[in-house]
């Protein structure tokens, strides 16, 4: 006869079921709120009593709020009192660290960016940059959310990020090695801090707040100065050992002799990075000096030479997209690249390359899509590191730490 689980195991199992049930309730409200408890029960398959209990706790913790009861009443029974997310009580702090600037922001529970600030950081050491970001976050909280409680701080960046330890293991373009980002920021802000790679963070954002098909399976392809990717299926984002999954910087691309820091030529990141494109524009005389934002503005205004450079780059990005589609076969592939939103023809060029090269993608127009967060993708990435944890486990350590602190 198999022995019954001991007390702590039973307690852990009950806690896991309780948290999973609350997560389902919170996500149902995110998707369809305002929504009645009876509708939540039907959507989640939980009993009315379970939904009532979870809702009461989420209300107590300030994640949900009740709205005035609807005019539609049952013939017998209580009126329908809808609940919705309480977007006015909490904020999520966000930090994205790019190669030349940091983005500090505040988001609400629906992933809306309330305010964002971009801070150049060229020349700053890691500790100085993170200290400056903590100061900016404090200013944003005081200036834009004085009556809201911060849930914590989510941090996203490129390179190799170990989520479990909150460490940037390696970011060659920043020259960071084993930087304990979580510990440094937790010490300076007093907040709960979560850290992850920006491509994985944007996968969480798409699944929570963005493209509907992303909940089936999704690849995120991020093309900036850093080029990386992330993949999710079955409700899980793949991290791999020490969160090293998604390193596509050294994928080979055709017709490229661009030297890479790895010692080879023709690697994806070295070929299509923003820095490479800006440098080439300066070398051809299109720009006076390498400046990617200036080149992007030139292309957006219709300059034919600049547009051509971006279209050529888009076709190279399309090569990588086709390979990822064939290997992973996701329901949707999301391209995060500033030119997609600002330069006409870039997204069609990526899709054309996918159509030419992929053996599995039947309809690139439906499968290859732009980010759901143009203009706020960096802030959204940082915030989603934190918000994903909240929606995954609303009764978990994140809100517990916050509740104890408050």
Buried (B, 14 or more C-beta within 10 A) or exposed (E): EEEEEEEEEEEEEEEEEBBBBBBBBBBBBBEBBBBBBBBBBEBBEBEEEBBBBBBEBBBEBBBBBBEEEEEEEEEEEEEBBBBBBBBEBBBBBBBBBBBBBBBBBBBBBEBEBBBBBBBEBEEBEBEEBBBBBBBBBBEBBEEBBEEBBBBBBBBBBBBBBBBEBBBBBBBBBBEBBEBBBBBBBBEBBEBBBBBBBBBBBBBBBBBBBBBEBBBBBBBBBBBBBBBBBBBBBEEEBBBEEBBBBBBBBBBBBEEBEBEBEEEEEBBBBBBBBBBBBBBBBBEEEBBEEBBBEBBBEBBBEEBEEBBEBBBBBBBBBBBBBBBBBBEBBBBBBBBBBBBBBBBEBBBBBBBBBBBEBBEEBEEBEEBBBBBBBEEBBBBBBBBBBBBBBBBBBBBBEBBEBBEEEE
